[in-house]
Amino acid sequence: MKLRVWFFLLTAGTAAFLISCAVVPETGRSQWLLVSPQEEMQLGLSEFDKLKKSTPISKDAAANAVLQRVGQRIAQVATLPDAQWEFVLFDDKNANAFCLPGGKVGVYTGILPITKDEAGLATVIGHEVAHAVARHGGERISEGLLLQLGGVALDTAMKNNTSTARQIALGAYGLGGQVGVALPHSRKQELEADHIGLLYMARAGYDPRTAVEFWQRFATYKGSGQQLEFLSTHPVDSRRIQQLEAMMPQALEEYQAAKSR
């Protein structure tokens, strides 16, 4: 039984490796993807349509104009093939934003007091678009499928053990997968989106130094000093600010090049 399970896992893993290796633009990180870009895009388009029907859309003409202006500038420098760009301002007090596969960007009005201006908004949109460009959603789906497959294999391998032993083992596996794999990977994706997003905003002609100012304001808004990073999907704000500052020379070069064009 155990040999059959491990043979199945090896076969599935080899097939996944052969069909799904990819490289993240800008950072060069290798990634495994078990879903195609077309599948990701279809999911993104479907979910965005649902959200537009269930969440009020802001009628603030000035705020919408700023969003369209900033969004289009970021879209011009982002490498997202076949994107159907759409930028929607949702009337919601949550300080949040997102970009779904396919170029569907949603910004909640609750984040506007923190972005303050176009450069602050460019920081947010650049970061969210970077998630889509790097196919982080597809990675999370793929990761979930692999963890689920591992759980099935573990349960099968322990078929002859007591129910209690199996529950304990599966519980430990689930917790280990979450804290040891999923959460660290999510934090890595956030830092990667910061990296790519900083380059995008600079190439779009926005001063990248304002990204640090935005994240400092966002940290104050969240009161992130009590955050336990190892239990969070996001890195602590001090870590992401440190990375942005380390990248600033490169980003400023991109910014100066954009200004000279």
PyMOL commands that set and color helices and strands:
alter all, ss='L'
color gray80, all
select helices_A, chain A and resi 2-20+37-54+61-77+109-115+118-133+136-157+163-203+209-222+224-226+229-231+237-260
alter helices_A, ss='H'
color red, helices_A
select strands_A, chain A and resi 21-23+30-32+86-90+97-100+104-108
alter strands_A, ss='S'
color yellow, strands_A
deselect
rebuild
show_as cartoon
